[in-house]
């Protein structure tokens, strides 16, 4: 049997692979599992890998990563898909297989093909709630959405933060998220921009003060510039959906969906003023030697008072 695990969601691929590995370990032990690097694998090894059992196990699980980076190997696999005996399970991990190739078409016909795309923020929130429940915890939809906003779309980090929160208290609340989860800098930059565009001077000053103790001002400024560029794209996109804008620009749909509400708080003329303030701050940071935190606060203060 051949199984192809593909897609951009490395976390989901790892989970699927772990299930297969655990099942084989429980049934036949560690000697039944062999891992090979497809990128460097010699074609001459294929017959030994894909024919019959071994002296130590009646069944075998062969895990092959990135064979698509080895063109001769990838082409040869098309001839092996139907010949692999029942006692061998070949798992191929290829993030972006070339769907035009004969090998991929053979996989579609004769293998189990599983594609794991990245989850959007709504799917991640549902996944987090479901995972918490499976582990004996409780995470309601509102808190799950808040957790995703704080962590971002990195499912590995979201998993780690979930484990930490569940260990602290099985009932996860917004309060426990605020207490235990350090917002990623991108989330902090968005929160800062949101407060500034809403004219909440006291809020953004407090946020900025909190960030001073742990963050690089230049990195934070760079993220703010990036988010303002995304905001400009969303404002000038003439009613296009976040998914459509993402397809055209390469920006993650999650970021664009978060930005959509902000487009209603600022006009095109005000956007030009924001860009001018940011451009001035950028020049000052690069040429004056002034404290970057002071320049950043002055810039955000001008935007908030627009």
Buried (B, 14 or more C-beta within 10 A) or exposed (E): BBBBBBBEBBBBBBEBBEEBBEEBBEEBEEEBBBEBEBEEBEEEEBEEBBEEBBEEBEBBBBBBBBBBEBEEBBBBBBEBBEEBEEBBBBBBBBBEBEEEBEBBEBBEEBBEBBEBEBBBBBBBBBBBBEBBEEEEBBBBEEBBBBBBBBBBBBBEBBBEBBBEBBEEBEBBBEEBBEEBBEBBBBBBBBBBBBBBBBEBBEBBBEBBEEBEEEBEBEEBBBBBBBBBBBBBBBBEBEEBEBEEBBEEBEBBBBBBBBBEEBBEEBEEEBBEBBBEBBEBBBEBBEEEEEEBBEBBBBBBBBBBEB
